[in-house]
Amino acid sequence: SIKLYMDAHIPRVITLGLRMRKVDVLTAQEDCSNTLSDADLL
């Protein structure tokens, strides 16, 4: 299965909707990366 990484700018409702559909999602907030720049995340 495909795992998705959600940037801090993605609305939480989208993440929740994906999880309801059994999509494996990790958010920047969950791994404490929400303060990093996009370049650093990539």
N, CA, C and O atoms as a Maestro MAE file, in Angstrom:
{
 s_m_m2io_version
 :::
 2.0.0
}

f_m_ct {
 s_m_title
 :::
 protein
 m_atom[168] {
  # First column is atom index #
  i_m_mmod_type
  r_m_x_coord
  r_m_y_coord
  r_m_z_coord
  i_m_residue_number
  s_m_chain_name
  s_m_pdb_residue_name
  s_m_pdb_atom_name
  i_m_atomic_number
  :::
  1 25 0.832 -1.190 0.000 1 A "SER " " N  " 7
  2 3 0.000 0.000 0.000 1 A "SER " " CA " 6
  3 2 0.876 1.252 0.000 1 A "SER " " C  " 6
  4 15 2.047 1.208 0.375 1 A "SER " " O  " 8
  5 25 0.302 2.334 -0.415 2 A "ILE " " N  " 7
  6 3 1.006 3.614 -0.472 2 A "ILE " " CA " 6
  7 2 0.831 4.338 0.851 2 A "ILE " " C  " 6
  8 15 -0.272 4.401 1.395 2 A "ILE " " O  " 8
  9 25 1.928 4.885 1.368 3 A "LYS " " N  " 7
  10 3 1.881 5.694 2.578 3 A "LYS " " CA " 6
  11 2 1.988 7.156 2.172 3 A "LYS " " C  " 6
  12 15 2.765 7.503 1.283 3 A "LYS " " O  " 8
  13 25 1.212 8.005 2.819 4 A "LEU " " N  " 7
  14 3 1.222 9.430 2.502 4 A "LEU " " CA " 6
  15 2 1.779 10.234 3.663 4 A "LEU " " C  " 6
  16 15 1.565 9.902 4.829 4 A "LEU " " O  " 8
  17 25 2.498 11.300 3.325 5 A "TYR " " N  " 7
  18 3 3.019 12.239 4.315 5 A "TYR " " CA " 6
  19 2 2.341 13.574 4.068 5 A "TYR " " C  " 6
  20 15 2.443 14.139 2.979 5 A "TYR " " O  " 8
  21 25 1.653 14.075 5.076 6 A "MET " " N  " 7
  22 3 0.888 15.309 4.936 6 A "MET " " CA " 6
  23 2 1.644 16.479 5.551 6 A "MET " " C  " 6
  24 15 1.999 16.455 6.730 6 A "MET " " O  " 8
  25 25 1.885 17.495 4.745 7 A "ASP " " N  " 7
  26 3 2.522 18.728 5.190 7 A "ASP " " CA " 6
  27 2 1.596 19.441 6.178 7 A "ASP " " C  " 6
  28 15 0.403 19.144 6.251 7 A "ASP " " O  " 8
  29 25 2.150 20.368 6.921 8 A "ALA " " N  " 7
  30 3 1.376 21.116 7.922 8 A "ALA " " CA " 6
  31 2 0.255 21.944 7.295 8 A "ALA " " C  " 6
  32 15 -0.682 22.331 7.993 8 A "ALA " " O  " 8
  33 25 0.333 22.220 5.998 9 A "HIS " " N  " 7
  34 3 -0.667 23.055 5.331 9 A "HIS " " CA " 6
  35 2 -1.897 22.284 4.851 9 A "HIS " " C  " 6
  36 15 -2.858 22.884 4.371 9 A "HIS " " O  " 8
  37 25 -1.868 20.971 4.978 10 A "ILE " " N  " 7
  38 3 -3.001 20.156 4.541 10 A "ILE " " CA " 6
  39 2 -4.060 20.159 5.648 10 A "ILE " " C  " 6
  40 15 -3.751 19.840 6.796 10 A "ILE " " O  " 8
  41 25 -5.290 20.511 5.319 11 A "PRO " " N  " 7
  42 3 -6.337 20.531 6.352 11 A "PRO " " CA " 6
  43 2 -6.510 19.165 7.024 11 A "PRO " " C  " 6
  44 15 -6.478 18.128 6.361 11 A "PRO " " O  " 8
  45 25 -6.692 19.181 8.331 12 A "ARG " " N  " 7
  46 3 -6.835 17.948 9.110 12 A "ARG " " CA " 6
  47 2 -8.006 17.092 8.621 12 A "ARG " " C  " 6
  48 15 -7.937 15.865 8.677 12 A "ARG " " O  " 8
  49 25 -9.064 17.720 8.150 13 A "VAL " " N  " 7
  50 3 -10.229 16.969 7.680 13 A "VAL " " CA " 6
  51 2 -9.859 16.053 6.506 13 A "VAL " " C  " 6
  52 15 -10.441 14.979 6.355 13 A "VAL " " O  " 8
  53 25 -8.916 16.460 5.692 14 A "ILE " " N  " 7
  54 3 -8.464 15.608 4.582 14 A "ILE " " CA " 6
  55 2 -7.742 14.384 5.130 14 A "ILE " " C  " 6
  56 15 -7.987 13.262 4.688 14 A "ILE " " O  " 8
  57 25 -6.859 14.604 6.086 15 A "THR " " N  " 7
  58 3 -6.143 13.494 6.716 15 A "THR " " CA " 6
  59 2 -7.122 12.528 7.373 15 A "THR " " C  " 6
  60 15 -6.998 11.313 7.217 15 A "THR " " O  " 8
  61 25 -8.087 13.060 8.100 16 A "LEU " " N  " 7
  62 3 -9.073 12.207 8.768 16 A "LEU " " CA " 6
  63 2 -9.895 11.410 7.759 16 A "LEU " " C  " 6
  64 15 -10.177 10.231 7.977 16 A "LEU " " O  " 8
  65 25 -10.277 12.047 6.663 17 A "GLY " " N  " 7
  66 3 -11.032 11.353 5.631 17 A "GLY " " CA " 6
  67 2 -10.245 10.215 5.005 17 A "GLY " " C  " 6
  68 15 -10.792 9.142 4.750 17 A "GLY " " O  " 8
  69 25 -8.972 10.444 4.760 18 A "LEU " " N  " 7
  70 3 -8.122 9.388 4.207 18 A "LEU " " CA " 6
  71 2 -7.985 8.230 5.189 18 A "LEU " " C  " 6
  72 15 -8.048 7.064 4.800 18 A "LEU " " O  " 8
  73 25 -7.800 8.558 6.453 19 A "ARG " " N  " 7
  74 3 -7.675 7.507 7.467 19 A "ARG " " CA " 6
  75 2 -8.961 6.698 7.596 19 A "ARG " " C  " 6
  76 15 -8.913 5.492 7.836 19 A "ARG " " O  " 8
  77 25 -10.097 7.346 7.440 20 A "MET " " N  " 7
  78 3 -11.373 6.617 7.479 20 A "MET " " CA " 6
  79 2 -11.449 5.602 6.344 20 A "MET " " C  " 6
  80 15 -12.153 4.596 6.439 20 A "MET " " O  " 8
  81 25 -10.718 5.879 5.273 21 A "ARG " " N  " 7
  82 3 -10.682 4.977 4.116 21 A "ARG " " CA " 6
  83 2 -9.484 4.033 4.175 21 A "ARG " " C  " 6
  84 15 -9.118 3.408 3.179 21 A "ARG " " O  " 8
  85 25 -8.878 3.941 5.365 22 A "LYS " " N  " 7
  86 3 -7.774 3.004 5.634 22 A "LYS " " CA " 6
  87 2 -6.485 3.350 4.894 22 A "LYS " " C  " 6
  88 15 -5.671 2.466 4.626 22 A "LYS " " O  " 8
  89 25 -6.288 4.639 4.558 23 A "VAL " " N  " 7
  90 3 -5.035 5.079 3.943 23 A "VAL " " CA " 6
  91 2 -4.043 5.366 5.062 23 A "VAL " " C  " 6
  92 15 -4.389 6.004 6.057 23 A "VAL " " O  " 8
  93 25 -2.810 4.896 4.900 24 A "ASP " " N  " 7
  94 3 -1.752 5.106 5.892 24 A "ASP " " CA " 6
  95 2 -1.198 6.522 5.722 24 A "ASP " " C  " 6
  96 15 -0.556 6.825 4.716 24 A "ASP " " O  " 8
  97 25 -1.449 7.384 6.706 25 A "VAL " " N  " 7
  98 3 -1.074 8.792 6.626 25 A "VAL " " CA " 6
  99 2 -0.281 9.185 7.866 25 A "VAL " " C  " 6
  100 15 -0.665 8.856 8.989 25 A "VAL " " O  " 8
  101 25 0.826 9.890 7.656 26 A "LEU " " N  " 7
  102 3 1.604 10.492 8.738 26 A "LEU " " CA " 6
  103 2 1.625 11.987 8.492 26 A "LEU " " C  " 6
  104 15 1.847 12.429 7.364 26 A "LEU " " O  " 8
  105 25 1.397 12.770 9.535 27 A "THR " " N  " 7
  106 3 1.399 14.223 9.375 27 A "THR " " CA " 6
  107 2 2.683 14.831 9.925 27 A "THR " " C  " 6
  108 15 3.358 14.243 10.771 27 A "THR " " O  " 8
  109 25 3.001 16.011 9.428 28 A "ALA " " N  " 7
  110 3 4.170 16.732 9.917 28 A "ALA " " CA " 6
  111 2 4.024 17.039 11.403 28 A "ALA " " C  " 6
  112 15 5.014 17.050 12.135 28 A "ALA " " O  " 8
  113 25 2.812 17.285 11.846 29 A "GLN " " N  " 7
  114 3 2.577 17.562 13.262 29 A "GLN " " CA " 6
  115 2 2.881 16.334 14.121 29 A "GLN " " C  " 6
  116 15 3.421 16.461 15.220 29 A "GLN " " O  " 8
  117 25 2.540 15.163 13.627 30 A "GLU " " N  " 7
  118 3 2.743 13.931 14.393 30 A "GLU " " CA " 6
  119 2 4.216 13.579 14.551 30 A "GLU " " C  " 6
  120 15 4.607 13.015 15.573 30 A "GLU " " O  " 8
  121 25 5.026 13.899 13.571 31 A "ASP " " N  " 7
  122 3 6.451 13.582 13.710 31 A "ASP " " CA " 6
  123 2 7.288 14.818 14.052 31 A "ASP " " C  " 6
  124 15 8.509 14.822 13.896 31 A "ASP " " O  " 8
  125 25 6.601 15.868 14.523 32 A "CYS " " N  " 7
  126 3 7.243 17.101 15.017 32 A "CYS " " CA " 6
  127 2 8.081 17.807 13.951 32 A "CYS " " C  " 6
  128 15 9.098 18.424 14.268 32 A "CYS " " O  " 8
  129 25 7.656 17.719 12.694 33 A "SER " " N  " 7
  130 3 8.358 18.387 11.596 33 A "SER " " CA " 6
  131 2 7.587 19.584 11.064 33 A "SER " " C  " 6
  132 15 7.952 20.141 10.028 33 A "SER " " O  " 8
  133 25 6.534 19.985 11.749 34 A "ASN " " N  " 7
  134 3 5.671 21.044 11.228 34 A "ASN " " CA " 6
  135 2 6.325 22.418 11.214 34 A "ASN " " C  " 6
  136 15 5.776 23.340 10.611 34 A "ASN " " O  " 8
  137 25 7.468 22.586 11.851 35 A "THR " " N  " 7
  138 3 8.164 23.876 11.813 35 A "THR " " CA " 6
  139 2 9.264 23.913 10.754 35 A "THR " " C  " 6
  140 15 9.873 24.961 10.536 35 A "THR " " O  " 8
  141 25 9.524 22.794 10.098 36 A "LEU " " N  " 7
  142 3 10.554 22.750 9.060 36 A "LEU " " CA " 6
  143 2 10.036 23.366 7.765 36 A "LEU " " C  " 6
  144 15 8.835 23.371 7.498 36 A "LEU " " O  " 8
  145 25 10.960 23.881 6.973 37 A "SER " " N  " 7
  146 3 10.580 24.413 5.664 37 A "SER " " CA " 6
  147 2 10.265 23.253 4.720 37 A "SER " " C  " 6
  148 15 10.651 22.112 4.976 37 A "SER " " O  " 8
  149 25 9.567 23.551 3.640 38 A "ASP " " N  " 7
  150 3 9.258 22.512 2.650 38 A "ASP " " CA " 6
  151 2 10.531 21.886 2.100 38 A "ASP " " C  " 6
  152 15 10.592 20.671 1.907 38 A "ASP " " O  " 8
  153 25 11.544 22.702 1.846 39 A "ALA " " N  " 7
  154 3 12.811 22.185 1.313 39 A "ALA " " CA " 6
  155 2 13.454 21.197 2.286 39 A "ALA " " C  " 6
  156 15 13.993 20.174 1.862 39 A "ALA " " O  " 8
  157 25 13.401 21.490 3.569 40 A "ASP " " N  " 7
  158 3 13.976 20.581 4.562 40 A "ASP " " CA " 6
  159 2 13.177 19.286 4.678 40 A "ASP " " C  " 6
  160 15 13.750 18.224 4.918 40 A "ASP " " O  " 8
  161 25 11.869 19.368 4.509 41 A "LEU " " N  " 7
  162 3 11.047 18.161 4.561 41 A "LEU " " CA " 6
  163 2 11.331 17.234 3.387 41 A "LEU " " C  " 6
  164 15 11.308 16.011 3.525 41 A "LEU " " O  " 8
  165 25 11.599 17.835 2.231 42 A "LEU " " N  " 7
  166 3 11.871 17.019 1.051 42 A "LEU " " CA " 6
  167 2 13.257 16.444 1.120 42 A "LEU " " C  " 6
  168 15 13.673 15.724 0.212 42 A "LEU " " O  " 8
  :::
 }
 m_bond[167] {
  # First column is bond index #
  i_m_from
  i_m_to
  i_m_order
  :::
  1 1 2 1
  2 2 3 1
  3 3 4 2
  4 3 5 1
  5 5 6 1
  6 6 7 1
  7 7 8 2
  8 7 9 1
  9 9 10 1
  10 10 11 1
  11 11 12 2
  12 11 13 1
  13 13 14 1
  14 14 15 1
  15 15 16 2
  16 15 17 1
  17 17 18 1
  18 18 19 1
  19 19 20 2
  20 19 21 1
  21 21 22 1
  22 22 23 1
  23 23 24 2
  24 23 25 1
  25 25 26 1
  26 26 27 1
  27 27 28 2
  28 27 29 1
  29 29 30 1
  30 30 31 1
  31 31 32 2
  32 31 33 1
  33 33 34 1
  34 34 35 1
  35 35 36 2
  36 35 37 1
  37 37 38 1
  38 38 39 1
  39 39 40 2
  40 39 41 1
  41 41 42 1
  42 42 43 1
  43 43 44 2
  44 43 45 1
  45 45 46 1
  46 46 47 1
  47 47 48 2
  48 47 49 1
  49 49 50 1
  50 50 51 1
  51 51 52 2
  52 51 53 1
  53 53 54 1
  54 54 55 1
  55 55 56 2
  56 55 57 1
  57 57 58 1
  58 58 59 1
  59 59 60 2
  60 59 61 1
  61 61 62 1
  62 62 63 1
  63 63 64 2
  64 63 65 1
  65 65 66 1
  66 66 67 1
  67 67 68 2
  68 67 69 1
  69 69 70 1
  70 70 71 1
  71 71 72 2
  72 71 73 1
  73 73 74 1
  74 74 75 1
  75 75 76 2
  76 75 77 1
  77 77 78 1
  78 78 79 1
  79 79 80 2
  80 79 81 1
  81 81 82 1
  82 82 83 1
  83 83 84 2
  84 83 85 1
  85 85 86 1
  86 86 87 1
  87 87 88 2
  88 87 89 1
  89 89 90 1
  90 90 91 1
  91 91 92 2
  92 91 93 1
  93 93 94 1
  94 94 95 1
  95 95 96 2
  96 95 97 1
  97 97 98 1
  98 98 99 1
  99 99 100 2
  100 99 101 1
  101 101 102 1
  102 102 103 1
  103 103 104 2
  104 103 105 1
  105 105 106 1
  106 106 107 1
  107 107 108 2
  108 107 109 1
  109 109 110 1
  110 110 111 1
  111 111 112 2
  112 111 113 1
  113 113 114 1
  114 114 115 1
  115 115 116 2
  116 115 117 1
  117 117 118 1
  118 118 119 1
  119 119 120 2
  120 119 121 1
  121 121 122 1
  122 122 123 1
  123 123 124 2
  124 123 125 1
  125 125 126 1
  126 126 127 1
  127 127 128 2
  128 127 129 1
  129 129 130 1
  130 130 131 1
  131 131 132 2
  132 131 133 1
  133 133 134 1
  134 134 135 1
  135 135 136 2
  136 135 137 1
  137 137 138 1
  138 138 139 1
  139 139 140 2
  140 139 141 1
  141 141 142 1
  142 142 143 1
  143 143 144 2
  144 143 145 1
  145 145 146 1
  146 146 147 1
  147 147 148 2
  148 147 149 1
  149 149 150 1
  150 150 151 1
  151 151 152 2
  152 151 153 1
  153 153 154 1
  154 154 155 1
  155 155 156 2
  156 155 157 1
  157 157 158 1
  158 158 159 1
  159 159 160 2
  160 159 161 1
  161 161 162 1
  162 162 163 1
  163 163 164 2
  164 163 165 1
  165 165 166 1
  166 166 167 1
  167 167 168 2
  :::
 }
}
